[in-house]
Amino acid sequence: MDQVVDSVVKLPPLACGERPVSPGERALNLLAVFLLHAALAYGLLFISVKNELISLPPSISVRLLPMIETPVTEAKPLPPPPPKVPVRTQPVVRPQPVLAVASNTATSSFAVPPQPPAPPAQPIAAPPSPTPAPVAVIAARFDADYLHNPKPVYPALSRRMNEEGKVLLKVRVSAQGSALEVAVSKSSGFPRLDAAGVDAVTRWRFVPARRGDEAIESSVVVPITFALD
């Protein structure tokens, strides 16, 4: 291809009277030469590839081998087992026991092994002391005759307004029988009647509660009823 291009490019000098070649014509000539070379290269490549595709692989010969049959051997029957011969067992003769006669000259002796020491006597535990029975508590009292407790004073205004009711007072009684604290446990519904009951019971004397022979502090509920005759 290079030789053709050189032959085209290196043109002999123009003779007198000939027209000079323009650059456009020269480019066309070069393009025609290039296309010609490309067509030749494509043709050679196509022919070589076609020859490779057309070439057939070598032939493969196949031959069938005759089938070899394996001889089948028949199993021979086993001989029957020999008959069993009964075995006679001989009776076992046991020797008779021989009685030994004791001689009068033989002396017999025996020894007593020592006894182990007696274990020490265990101390006898004292039986547990019985638990003392709980001592009953006697509640405090306010209704003894010898106490001479005064009755509450009926408020005059409550009389005029017809106020009646029952008040429950919780009293904390000391061991000496005096009222340490007086509180309204349940109101009568009228504050004047409740106050009159608290004022009277505060000055009362009580029989103190007792646990056995001992006077103890306790609480008691005192009911006061206000009723108009």
Buried (B, 14 or more C-beta within 10 A) or exposed (E): EEEEBEEEEEEEEEEEEEEEEEEEEEEEBEEEBEEEBEEEEEEEEEEEEEEEEEEEEEEEEEEEEEEEEEEEEEEEEEEEEEEEEEEEEEEEEEEEEEEEEEEEEEEEEEEEEEEEEEEEEEEEEEEEEEEEEEEEEBEBBBEEEEEEBEEBEBBEEBEEEEBBBBBBBBBBBBBEBBBEEBEBEBBBEBEBBBBBBBEBBBEBBBBBBBEEEEBBEBBBEBEBEBEEE
